[in-house]
Amino acid sequence: MQVTLFKALKSVTRDTLATAVVEQLEEYVAVKIADATKNLEAQNKGLEAQIKGLETSIGGLKWQMGVTSAVIAISALIVGAGAVLTKLIH
C-alpha cells in the first residue's frame, strides 16, 4: 500500500489534491485505529470499575482495623488499670 500511495501522490500535480488525499488517508487510519481499540477501551473501563470496588473494600478494612486497634488499646488500659487497682487494694 505504501508504494502505491507514494506513486499516486507523486503523480499528483496539484498540492490541494495531494493534501486531500493525505487527509482522507489520515481519517481512514484514525477510523481503523478506533475500531481496533474498542475492545481494549471496554476492557479498560471494566478494570477501572474493579479497581474502584477494591478501593472501597480497602477503605472499609482500614476503618475496621482502626476500630479493632482502638478496642485493643482500651482493653489493655482496662487490664492495666485493673492490675494497678488490685495492688492498691491489697
N, CA, C and O atoms as a GROMACS GRO file, in nm:
protein
  360
    1MET      N    1   0.082  -0.119   0.000
    1MET     CA    2   0.000   0.000   0.000
    1MET      C    3   0.087   0.126   0.000
    1MET      O    4   0.051   0.225  -0.062
    2GLN      N    5   0.200   0.121   0.069
    2GLN     CA    6   0.284   0.240   0.080
    2GLN      C    7   0.342   0.280  -0.055
    2GLN      O    8   0.347   0.399  -0.087
    3VAL      N    9   0.385   0.183  -0.134
    3VAL     CA   10   0.443   0.214  -0.265
    3VAL      C   11   0.335   0.271  -0.356
    3VAL      O   12   0.358   0.370  -0.426
    4THR      N   13   0.218   0.210  -0.356
    4THR     CA   14   0.106   0.259  -0.438
    4THR      C   15   0.069   0.400  -0.398
    4THR      O   16   0.046   0.486  -0.483
    5LEU      N   17   0.063   0.425  -0.267
    5LEU     CA   18   0.030   0.559  -0.220
    5LEU      C   19   0.137   0.659  -0.262
    5LEU      O   20   0.106   0.769  -0.307
    6PHE      N   21   0.263   0.620  -0.248
    6PHE     CA   22   0.371   0.710  -0.287
    6PHE      C   23   0.364   0.744  -0.435
    6PHE      O   24   0.380   0.860  -0.473
    7LYS      N   25   0.339   0.644  -0.519
    7LYS     CA   26   0.329   0.669  -0.663
    7LYS      C   27   0.210   0.758  -0.694
    7LYS      O   28   0.219   0.847  -0.780
    8ALA      N   29   0.099   0.736  -0.627
    8ALA     CA   30  -0.020   0.819  -0.651
    8ALA      C   31   0.005   0.963  -0.610
    8ALA      O   32  -0.032   1.055  -0.683
    9LEU      N   33   0.068   0.982  -0.497
    9LEU     CA   34   0.096   1.119  -0.452
    9LEU      C   35   0.199   1.187  -0.542
    9LEU      O   36   0.190   1.307  -0.568
   10LYS      N   37   0.296   1.111  -0.590
   10LYS     CA   38   0.399   1.168  -0.677
   10LYS      C   39   0.339   1.210  -0.811
   10LYS      O   40   0.385   1.307  -0.872
   11SER      N   41   0.237   1.137  -0.857
   11SER     CA   42   0.177   1.171  -0.986
   11SER      C   43   0.081   1.290  -0.978
   11SER      O   44   0.042   1.345  -1.080
   12VAL      N   45   0.043   1.328  -0.857
   12VAL     CA   46  -0.050   1.441  -0.841
   12VAL      C   47   0.027   1.570  -0.870
   12VAL      O   48   0.137   1.591  -0.821
   13THR      N   49  -0.034   1.654  -0.951
   13THR     CA   50   0.034   1.779  -0.989
   13THR      C   51  -0.012   1.897  -0.906
   13THR      O   52   0.055   2.001  -0.904
   14ARG      N   53  -0.123   1.885  -0.840
   14ARG     CA   54  -0.171   1.997  -0.759
   14ARG      C   55  -0.156   1.965  -0.611
   14ARG      O   56  -0.185   1.854  -0.567
   15ASP      N   57  -0.110   2.063  -0.535
   15ASP     CA   58  -0.090   2.045  -0.391
   15ASP      C   59  -0.223   2.022  -0.319
   15ASP      O   60  -0.228   1.945  -0.223
   16THR      N   61  -0.329   2.088  -0.364
   16THR     CA   62  -0.457   2.073  -0.295
   16THR      C   63  -0.509   1.931  -0.306
   16THR      O   64  -0.568   1.879  -0.211
   17LEU      N   65  -0.489   1.867  -0.420
   17LEU     CA   66  -0.533   1.730  -0.437
   17LEU      C   67  -0.450   1.636  -0.350
   17LEU      O   68  -0.503   1.543  -0.289
   18ALA      N   69  -0.321   1.660  -0.344
   18ALA     CA   70  -0.234   1.578  -0.258
   18ALA      C   71  -0.273   1.595  -0.112
   18ALA      O   72  -0.275   1.498  -0.036
   19THR      N   73  -0.303   1.717  -0.073
   19THR     CA   74  -0.346   1.743   0.065
   19THR      C   75  -0.475   1.669   0.096
   19THR      O   76  -0.490   1.612   0.204
   20ALA      N   77  -0.569   1.670   0.003
   20ALA     CA   78  -0.696   1.600   0.022
   20ALA      C   79  -0.674   1.450   0.036
   20ALA      O   80  -0.738   1.385   0.119
   21VAL      N   81  -0.585   1.394  -0.043
   21VAL     CA   82  -0.556   1.251  -0.035
   21VAL      C   83  -0.497   1.217   0.101
   21VAL      O   84  -0.537   1.119   0.164
   22VAL      N   85  -0.403   1.298   0.147
   22VAL     CA   86  -0.340   1.272   0.277
   22VAL      C   87  -0.442   1.285   0.390
   22VAL      O   88  -0.440   1.205   0.483
   23GLU      N   89  -0.531   1.383   0.382
   23GLU     CA   90  -0.634   1.399   0.485
   23GLU      C   91  -0.728   1.280   0.488
   23GLU      O   92  -0.766   1.234   0.596
   24GLN      N   93  -0.765   1.230   0.371
   24GLN     CA   94  -0.851   1.113   0.366
   24GLN      C   95  -0.781   0.991   0.423
   24GLN      O   96  -0.842   0.909   0.492
   25LEU      N   97  -0.654   0.979   0.395
   25LEU     CA   98  -0.577   0.867   0.448
   25LEU      C   99  -0.567   0.876   0.600
   25LEU      O  100  -0.581   0.775   0.669
   26GLU      N  101  -0.544   0.996   0.652
   26GLU     CA  102  -0.538   1.015   0.796
   26GLU      C  103  -0.670   0.976   0.861
   26GLU      O  104  -0.672   0.912   0.966
   27GLU      N  105  -0.780   1.015   0.800
   27GLU     CA  106  -0.912   0.981   0.853
   27GLU      C  107  -0.934   0.830   0.851
   27GLU      O  108  -0.985   0.773   0.947
   28TYR      N  109  -0.894   0.767   0.743
   28TYR     CA  110  -0.907   0.621   0.730
   28TYR      C  111  -0.827   0.550   0.841
   28TYR      O  112  -0.877   0.458   0.904
   29VAL      N  113  -0.706   0.595   0.862
   29VAL     CA  114  -0.621   0.534   0.964
   29VAL      C  115  -0.682   0.556   1.103
   29VAL      O  116  -0.682   0.465   1.186
   30ALA      N  117  -0.733   0.675   1.129
   30ALA     CA  118  -0.793   0.704   1.259
   30ALA      C  119  -0.913   0.612   1.286
   30ALA      O  120  -0.930   0.563   1.397
   31VAL      N  121  -0.996   0.591   1.184
   31VAL     CA  122  -1.112   0.503   1.199
   31VAL      C  123  -1.066   0.360   1.227
   31VAL      O  124  -1.121   0.293   1.314
   32LYS      N  125  -0.966   0.313   1.154
   32LYS     CA  126  -0.916   0.177   1.174
   32LYS      C  127  -0.858   0.159   1.314
   32LYS      O  128  -0.879   0.056   1.377
   33ILE      N  129  -0.787   0.260   1.362
   33ILE     CA  130  -0.730   0.252   1.497
   33ILE      C  131  -0.841   0.252   1.601
   33ILE      O  132  -0.836   0.175   1.697
   34ALA      N  133  -0.940   0.337   1.582
   34ALA     CA  134  -1.054   0.342   1.676
   34ALA      C  135  -1.126   0.207   1.680
   34ALA      O  136  -1.161   0.159   1.788
   35ASP      N  137  -1.147   0.147   1.564
   35ASP     CA  138  -1.213   0.016   1.559
   35ASP      C  139  -1.128  -0.091   1.630
   35ASP      O  140  -1.181  -0.176   1.701
   36ALA      N  141  -1.000  -0.084   1.609
   36ALA     CA  142  -0.911  -0.185   1.667
   36ALA      C  143  -0.899  -0.173   1.819
   36ALA      O  144  -0.872  -0.273   1.886
   37THR      N  145  -0.920  -0.054   1.874
   37THR     CA  146  -0.901  -0.034   2.017
   37THR      C  147  -1.031  -0.034   2.097
   37THR      O  148  -1.028  -0.015   2.219
   38LYS      N  149  -1.146  -0.053   2.032
   38LYS     CA  150  -1.274  -0.051   2.104
   38LYS      C  151  -1.278  -0.157   2.214
   38LYS      O  152  -1.319  -0.127   2.326
   39ASN      N  153  -1.235  -0.277   2.183
   39ASN     CA  154  -1.237  -0.383   2.284
   39ASN      C  155  -1.144  -0.351   2.400
   39ASN      O  156  -1.176  -0.379   2.516
   40LEU      N  157  -1.029  -0.294   2.370
   40LEU     CA  158  -0.935  -0.258   2.476
   40LEU      C  159  -0.992  -0.149   2.566
   40LEU      O  160  -0.972  -0.152   2.687
   41GLU      N  161  -1.062  -0.053   2.507
   41GLU     CA  162  -1.123   0.053   2.586
   41GLU      C  163  -1.230  -0.004   2.679
   41GLU      O  164  -1.239   0.036   2.795
   42ALA      N  165  -1.312  -0.096   2.629
   42ALA     CA  166  -1.415  -0.158   2.712
   42ALA      C  167  -1.351  -0.238   2.825
   42ALA      O  168  -1.398  -0.236   2.939
   43GLN      N  169  -1.246  -0.309   2.793
   43GLN     CA  170  -1.174  -0.387   2.893
   43GLN      C  171  -1.114  -0.295   2.999
   43GLN      O  172  -1.117  -0.326   3.118
   44ASN      N  173  -1.061  -0.182   2.956
   44ASN     CA  174  -1.002  -0.085   3.048
   44ASN      C  175  -1.108  -0.029   3.143
   44ASN      O  176  -1.082  -0.015   3.262
   45LYS      N  177  -1.227   0.002   3.091
   45LYS     CA  178  -1.334   0.054   3.176
   45LYS      C  179  -1.376  -0.050   3.280
   45LYS      O  180  -1.403  -0.016   3.395
   46GLY      N  181  -1.381  -0.176   3.239
   46GLY     CA  182  -1.414  -0.282   3.334
   46GLY      C  183  -1.310  -0.293   3.445
   46GLY      O  184  -1.345  -0.312   3.561
   47LEU      N  185  -1.184  -0.282   3.409
   47LEU     CA  186  -1.077  -0.288   3.509
   47LEU      C  187  -1.082  -0.169   3.603
   47LEU      O  188  -1.057  -0.182   3.723
   48GLU      N  189  -1.114  -0.051   3.549
   48GLU     CA  190  -1.127   0.067   3.634
   48GLU      C  191  -1.239   0.049   3.736
   48GLU      O  192  -1.224   0.089   3.852
   49ALA      N  193  -1.350  -0.010   3.695
   49ALA     CA  194  -1.461  -0.035   3.787
   49ALA      C  195  -1.418  -0.134   3.896
   49ALA      O  196  -1.454  -0.116   4.013
   50GLN      N  197  -1.343  -0.235   3.859
   50GLN     CA  198  -1.295  -0.332   3.958
   50GLN      C  199  -1.200  -0.265   4.057
   50GLN      O  200  -1.205  -0.294   4.177
   51ILE      N  201  -1.116  -0.177   4.009
   51ILE     CA  202  -1.022  -0.106   4.096
   51ILE      C  203  -1.098  -0.019   4.196
   51ILE      O  204  -1.063  -0.014   4.314
   52LYS      N  205  -1.202   0.050   4.148
   52LYS     CA  206  -1.281   0.132   4.240
   52LYS      C  207  -1.348   0.047   4.348
   52LYS      O  208  -1.355   0.087   4.464
   53GLY      N  209  -1.396  -0.072   4.309
   53GLY     CA  210  -1.454  -0.163   4.407
   53GLY      C  211  -1.352  -0.207   4.511
   53GLY      O  212  -1.383  -0.214   4.630
   54LEU      N  213  -1.232  -0.236   4.466
   54LEU     CA  214  -1.125  -0.276   4.558
   54LEU      C  215  -1.087  -0.161   4.651
   54LEU      O  216  -1.061  -0.182   4.770
   55GLU      N  217  -1.085  -0.039   4.598
   55GLU     CA  218  -1.053   0.077   4.682
   55GLU      C  219  -1.157   0.094   4.792
   55GLU      O  220  -1.123   0.127   4.906
   56THR      N  221  -1.284   0.070   4.759
   56THR     CA  222  -1.390   0.078   4.858
   56THR      C  223  -1.372  -0.029   4.965
   56THR      O  224  -1.387  -0.002   5.084
   57SER      N  225  -1.338  -0.150   4.923
   57SER     CA  226  -1.316  -0.259   5.018
   57SER      C  227  -1.198  -0.228   5.110
   57SER      O  228  -1.203  -0.254   5.230
   58ILE      N  229  -1.093  -0.174   5.053
   58ILE     CA  230  -0.974  -0.140   5.133
   58ILE      C  231  -1.009  -0.031   5.234
   58ILE      O  232  -0.963  -0.035   5.348
   59GLY      N  233  -1.090   0.066   5.192
   59GLY     CA  234  -1.132   0.171   5.284
   59GLY      C  235  -1.209   0.112   5.402
   59GLY      O  236  -1.189   0.154   5.516
   60GLY      N  237  -1.296   0.016   5.374
   60GLY     CA  238  -1.371  -0.050   5.482
   60GLY      C  239  -1.279  -0.127   5.575
   60GLY      O  240  -1.298  -0.126   5.697
   61LEU      N  241  -1.181  -0.194   5.518
   61LEU     CA  242  -1.085  -0.268   5.600
   61LEU      C  243  -1.002  -0.175   5.689
   61LEU      O  244  -0.972  -0.207   5.804
   62LYS      N  245  -0.966  -0.060   5.635
   62LYS     CA  246  -0.889   0.037   5.715
   62LYS      C  247  -0.972   0.083   5.835
   62LYS      O  248  -0.922   0.094   5.946
   63TRP      N  249  -1.100   0.110   5.809
   63TRP     CA  250  -1.188   0.154   5.918
   63TRP      C  251  -1.199   0.042   6.022
   63TRP      O  252  -1.192   0.069   6.142
   64GLN      N  253  -1.217  -0.081   5.977
   64GLN     CA  254  -1.230  -0.195   6.068
   64GLN      C  255  -1.103  -0.214   6.150
   64GLN      O  256  -1.109  -0.243   6.270
   65MET      N  257  -0.988  -0.198   6.086
   65MET     CA  258  -0.861  -0.210   6.158
   65MET      C  259  -0.847  -0.100   6.264
   65MET      O  260  -0.795  -0.124   6.373
   66GLY      N  261  -0.893   0.020   6.231
   66GLY     CA  262  -0.888   0.130   6.327
   66GLY      C  263  -0.973   0.102   6.448
   66GLY      O  264  -0.931   0.124   6.562
   67VAL      N  265  -1.093   0.052   6.425
   67VAL     CA  266  -1.183   0.018   6.537
   67VAL      C  267  -1.122  -0.095   6.621
   67VAL      O  268  -1.125  -0.090   6.744
   68THR      N  269  -1.068  -0.196   6.554
   68THR     CA  270  -1.007  -0.309   6.626
   68THR      C  271  -0.889  -0.262   6.711
   68THR      O  272  -0.872  -0.305   6.824
   69SER      N  273  -0.808  -0.173   6.656
   69SER     CA  274  -0.694  -0.120   6.731
   69SER      C  275  -0.741  -0.041   6.852
   69SER      O  276  -0.681  -0.051   6.960
   70ALA      N  277  -0.847   0.037   6.836
   70ALA     CA  278  -0.900   0.114   6.948
   70ALA      C  279  -0.953   0.021   7.057
   70ALA      O  280  -0.930   0.046   7.175
   71VAL      N  281  -1.022  -0.084   7.019
   71VAL     CA  282  -1.074  -0.180   7.117
   71VAL      C  283  -0.960  -0.248   7.191
   71VAL      O  284  -0.967  -0.266   7.313
   72ILE      N  285  -0.856  -0.285   7.120
   72ILE     CA  286  -0.740  -0.349   7.184
   72ILE      C  287  -0.673  -0.252   7.282
   72ILE      O  288  -0.636  -0.290   7.392
   73ALA      N  289  -0.658  -0.126   7.241
   73ALA     CA  290  -0.596  -0.027   7.328
   73ALA      C  291  -0.678  -0.004   7.454
   73ALA      O  292  -0.624   0.004   7.564
   74ILE      N  293  -0.810   0.006   7.439
   74ILE     CA  294  -0.897   0.026   7.555
   74ILE      C  295  -0.891  -0.096   7.647
   74ILE      O  296  -0.888  -0.082   7.769
   75SER      N  297  -0.890  -0.215   7.588
   75SER     CA  298  -0.881  -0.338   7.667
   75SER      C  299  -0.751  -0.341   7.746
   75SER      O  300  -0.750  -0.380   7.863
   76ALA      N  301  -0.642  -0.303   7.684
   76ALA     CA  302  -0.512  -0.300   7.751
   76ALA      C  303  -0.514  -0.200   7.866
   76ALA      O  304  -0.458  -0.228   7.972
   77LEU      N  305  -0.576  -0.087   7.847
   77LEU     CA  306  -0.586   0.012   7.955
   77LEU      C  307  -0.668  -0.041   8.072
   77LEU      O  308  -0.633  -0.021   8.188
   78ILE      N  309  -0.777  -0.110   8.039
   78ILE     CA  310  -0.862  -0.166   8.145
   78ILE      C  311  -0.787  -0.273   8.223
   78ILE      O  312  -0.792  -0.276   8.346
   79VAL      N  313  -0.718  -0.361   8.152
   79VAL     CA  314  -0.640  -0.466   8.219
   79VAL      C  315  -0.531  -0.404   8.305
   79VAL      O  316  -0.509  -0.446   8.418
   80GLY      N  317  -0.462  -0.304   8.250
   80GLY     CA  318  -0.355  -0.237   8.325
   80GLY      C  319  -0.410  -0.165   8.447
   80GLY      O  320  -0.352  -0.170   8.556
   81ALA      N  321  -0.523  -0.097   8.430
   81ALA     CA  322  -0.583  -0.027   8.543
   81ALA      C  323  -0.631  -0.126   8.647
   81ALA      O  324  -0.622  -0.099   8.767
   82GLY      N  325  -0.682  -0.242   8.604
   82GLY     CA  326  -0.727  -0.344   8.699
   82GLY      C  327  -0.612  -0.397   8.782
   82GLY      O  328  -0.626  -0.419   8.902
   83ALA      N  329  -0.498  -0.417   8.718
   83ALA     CA  330  -0.381  -0.466   8.792
   83ALA      C  331  -0.334  -0.363   8.894
   83ALA      O  332  -0.296  -0.399   9.005
   84VAL      N  333  -0.336  -0.237   8.857
   84VAL     CA  334  -0.294  -0.132   8.950
   84VAL      C  335  -0.392  -0.123   9.066
   84VAL      O  336  -0.350  -0.113   9.181
   85LEU      N  337  -0.519  -0.125   9.037
   85LEU     CA  338  -0.620  -0.119   9.143
   85LEU      C  339  -0.609  -0.238   9.238
   85LEU      O  340  -0.625  -0.223   9.359
   86THR      N  341  -0.582  -0.356   9.183
   86THR     CA  342  -0.568  -0.476   9.265
   86THR      C  343  -0.451  -0.460   9.362
   86THR      O  344  -0.462  -0.500   9.478
   87LYS      N  345  -0.341  -0.404   9.317
   87LYS     CA  346  -0.224  -0.382   9.403
   87LYS      C  347  -0.254  -0.277   9.510
   87LYS      O  348  -0.208  -0.289   9.623
   88LEU      N  349  -0.329  -0.175   9.473
   88LEU     CA  350  -0.361  -0.070   9.569
   88LEU      C  351  -0.456  -0.120   9.677
   88LEU      O  352  -0.445  -0.082   9.793
   89ILE      N  353  -0.548  -0.205   9.638
   89ILE     CA  354  -0.646  -0.255   9.734
   89ILE      C  355  -0.582  -0.354   9.830
   89ILE      O  356  -0.617  -0.355   9.948
   90HIS      N  357  -0.492  -0.436   9.784
   90HIS     CA  358  -0.432  -0.538   9.871
   90HIS      C  359  -0.309  -0.488   9.930
   90HIS      O  360  -0.244  -0.560  10.007
   0.00000   0.00000   0.00000
